[in-house]
Amino acid sequence: MSRNHTSNLLVFWILATSLHSASSPALGQAASSPTDAATLARQILDDSRPEADRKRIIADNPQLSLPLLKALVADMPAADSKEEYRRIPWIWRVTVAAGKRNQVEELKPIVDFCVPPVNEPLRDWQAVVLGGGVINGIGLSGGWPDERIRAIAAGNPELSQRWKRLLKEAAVMADNPKVFKGTRYDALRILGVDTWNHRGAQLFRYLVKGVDDELQQGAIGGLSDMRSPCVAQAIVSGFSHYDPENRGFALKALLRDRDRTSVLLEAVEAGTVKTADLGSERLALLINNPDPSVRERARQLLARGAD
């Protein structure tokens, strides 16, 4: 390719880029300021736009997670639950994406913005952001939410105080049948950042037979994030009556560390969990586990089952 031809292509690319930058941010250009975020939020909340385009705005602007969140909740009447729940799916999409990125610098201002002041109640959208967005997203990334929240609140006594009160508010919300079920799920996820002594019994109540599957899933997710030797046995206790999707979440929770995996292998040995329940990917994780004791035990169990 000649130098002149390369130069002509470069000029063309510059012109094309300039034209593209003048177009709407919803067409793919990343915005860069709170003003842009307000414009993008209006586009995200525009129900006449295709859902795929609205999702793309969020995906294309990770640097605007906090301004987008603020714009999405701006001017939202506290008493208008219909409008709040119209916006909640989009609020969730912004914040679960931030949770998955799992960066303190990004999550710290989001958490600070969403944890209510000590004299104000926990609103539904705040529970969605914190439980279904931030905490859930951190877990999906493979992180431990309690560690990240401690890092976020470090050196900020005022936020730590608000967080403690948030846990109490979430406990009440989780048990309130008047609250939308999906939001109760998010409140249950928040409780997973607390301790077993404080909230283990409350989460365990949602594992018993007959509990709604979505609420049961919230409790499994909350316990999955909770650090306690009691967690694994609690999750296994209801395995026989979990629906297929919740069994998958339970098994994922039981594979998060060595001690839980040991309890899972005990359950397989006892017949509480069947080898068929594990599936090929989880079986591979067990028989190829980096921990030699887990690996050997898993292989022995599987060999015994094949006899």
Number of C-alpha atoms within 10 A of each C-alpha: 5 6 8 9 10 11 11 11 12 12 12 12 12 12 12 11 11 11 10 14 15 9 11 14 20 19 14 16 15 21 21 13 12 15 13 16 25 18 16 26 24 14 18 25 17 12 11 8 11 10 12 8 15 21 15 14 23 24 16 16 19 18 16 22 23 22 19 29 23 19 21 23 16 11 8 13 11 10 8 9 13 10 12 19 14 12 17 20 14 20 28 22 19 26 30 24 20 24 28 19 17 23 13 17 9 18 22 16 13 23 22 18 15 18 23 20 17 15 8 8 14 22 17 22 22 25 29 28 29 25 30 28 25 31 31 28 23 26 20 16 13 11 18 20 24 20 10 20 20 12 13 22 19 11 10 11 10 12 20 18 13 17 20 13 19 24 21 15 19 25 19 14 23 28 17 12 9 9 12 13 17 16 25 29 26 30 32 34 34 31 30 27 25 20 15 20 10 11 20 21 11 17 26 20 13 22 25 17 14 10 14 12 16 16 24 25 24 32 30 30 28 30 30 27 27 24 16 15 12 14 23 23 14 19 26 21 15 18 21 13 14 23 12 12 11 19 22 17 17 23 23 16 23 23 19 15 9 15 14 23 21 18 18 24 20 16 17 19 17 10 10 16 19 14 17 8 14 17 11 11 8 16 17 13 14 22 19 15 16 11 11 11 11 20 16 15 16 26 15 13 16 17 10 10 12 7 5
